[in-house]
Amino acid sequence: MESWEPLKVLILGAGKGGTALIDLLARGAGVEVCGVADKNPRAPGLRLARSLNIPTATNVADLMAKDGAHLIVDVTGDATMPSQIAAMHASNVETMSGRAARLLWTLVQEEQELRAQLMQADKLATLGTFAAQIAHDLKNPLYCIREFAQFIEEELDPSRIKEYSREILKADTYLTSIVEGLTAYTRSSCSEPESVRLADLLDQAVKMARFATVSNEVEILREYQPVPSIHADPAELLQVFVNLITNAVQAMKGQGRVTLMIRSEADKILVSIKDTGPGIPATSLSKIFTPFFTTKERGAGTGLGLSIVKTLVNKYGGDIAVESEEGKGSIFMIRFPVPSPVN
């Protein structure tokens, strides 16, 4: 069987266009982004490249001096860049710039917009499965607020009025936490990644996943070791964790144990989500990350959830694997690269 060398691409320009290209090409099979250059050291594409352990430079000449690239994509918008490239690169290296690069950027942007729409649709579909439990959780504090408000109308003792007011404030705080959690989850992804703590996002995802079933008898075990923060869009990683924990809770029908683990593993950060559910049939394991494939009943899922999870994990240089045994449960393991230090 003939093996193919990956296409090695050098990206010049790490602004909006370069960032979009890195995002797409870093996920592509058979493509290796071997370097990114931009004269602005704070360019968003340079931060994304470092998080993926892709070599970066603020001097184009420094990056192009390294051998190995098959294709140079210039999205700097600098009219003098083509002549600079021609003077520096070897004759066997192809170049894409000008209108051709703008066309590629346009296609990449359209792909990003479509992917964002699919991800948002999956979020809303997940919220749809939460609807019954959300309504139940809203009903009780609203009832308390109404009852204590009526008590206040009829009460003359100032100390009792203060007591009732405190109960109303407690119910209001609880309602606010529900609304803020839903708002954070449905918020569209931001364009600027930031430093995020994986443990915080896992805990936030647990709060969301409790709406996945009317039964609330799931035990959550946390095994968190100190690990570095990673540079990512928190809304996207929250979607990853909500999806996986929700699947676990629903598979166990609200009864069982979910173990969340974070630890360092060589040059990786491992995040695992393990459940004691019925497990995944062996015939389905190889297909669960395929778009529109689902083991749930008709109407219970879009079939996009795990496909989106894999896409988002890959976006940040990670990989995801699953192990499962019928009757004993499943474990999803995500490995992110340890972020490179930024000078």
NORWOMO-V287845 format. One line per field, one symbol per residue. ss: DSSP state (H for helix, E for strand, - for the rest). Layout:
ss: ???
//
This chain:
ss: ------EEEEEE---HHHHHHHHHH-----EEEEEEE------HHHHHHHH----EE--HHHHH------EEEE------HHHHHHHH-----EEE-HHHHHHHHHHHHHHHHHHHHHHHHHHHHHHHHHHHHHHHHHHHHHHHHHHHHHHHHH---HHHHHHHHHHHHHHHHHHHHHHHHHHHHH-------EEE-HHHHHHHHHHHHHHH----EEEEEEEE-----EEE-HHHHHHHHHHHHHHHHHH---EEEEEEEEEEE--EEEEEEEE------HHHH-------------------HHHHHHHHHHH---EEEEEEE---EEEEEEEEE------
//
